[in-house]
Amino acid sequence: MKAMLLAAGHGTRFRPYTDKLAKPAISFLNLPLLAFPLYQLEGLGITDTIINTHHLPDTIHRAVAPLSEWLNMNIHFSHEAPNILNSGGGIKNVAPFFADQQNFIVANADTLILFKEQGLTEFCNFHQQQQALATLLVCSHPGVGVQFGGVWVEAQSSQVISIGKQAPPQPSQALHYAGYLMLHQRIFSFIPDSESPHIFTDVLLPAIAQGEKVLAYNMNMEWFETGDLQSYTQAADGLYQRYLAQPNDKSLQSLIATFDFFATNIIPTPP
């Protein structure tokens, strides 16, 4: 199976640090943030991952290069210039890469999740069993609809009916998008040729309106907010203390062990 990491954003909420580094290349527990989704993808058996770049692409390349020694997957790059293509446009831009895939995964390059059980396996199995056009990995979060836009799901099913801060009129449950999306090959026919389409507003919402099966899957996992410096620092400090206090925490210890070279001096400081 193949995957894509979305790493082309400007990281505006992380300035001034992102004036010198693309956000996914910023260190978190001595690992670049993008190491975390790459680790989860490798655990799923992903053989090839393509990473889109735009802002400070060389910093992404430099962050990935040493990780390749520990990752059993091929890494490819898709540079977007002169303009960023947004999430939908970035995916459509690499359509040839996924030409041989019935389903594939798209993940945010700065998403930080620790899974309790089988990683992404059950998420992927659910998507394939349901034969969905798209499946969003979600979790519960008190900030949904206020701090974050929500994934609004039918009360008695997994069908997504809306995405955004405003609740739809029909009964629904609000969940938080956790940064992983599984797509069927048919998705490319829904991505418009317009400039910089967004995967949610310009692709999935119109598909939902046409009756397509777009689902949400809520897993037993921990999602950590790293969208701004304060959240990043809190997450880093919390996980560092846990790393010291819970040596049998397999979800965290196995990740650190995978990238042993980077874990020699774990210091939870801002970049």
PyMOL commands that set and color helices and strands:
alter all, ss='L'
color gray80, all
select helices_A, chain A and resi 12-14+17-19+23-25+35-44+57-67+86-93+95-98+121-130+185-189+199-209+229-245+250-258+260-265
alter helices_A, ss='H'
color red, helices_A
select strands_A, chain A and resi 2-6+27-28+31-32+48-53+74-79+103-108+112-115+134-139+150-154+160-164+172-184+214-218+221-224
alter strands_A, ss='S'
color yellow, strands_A
deselect
rebuild
show_as cartoon
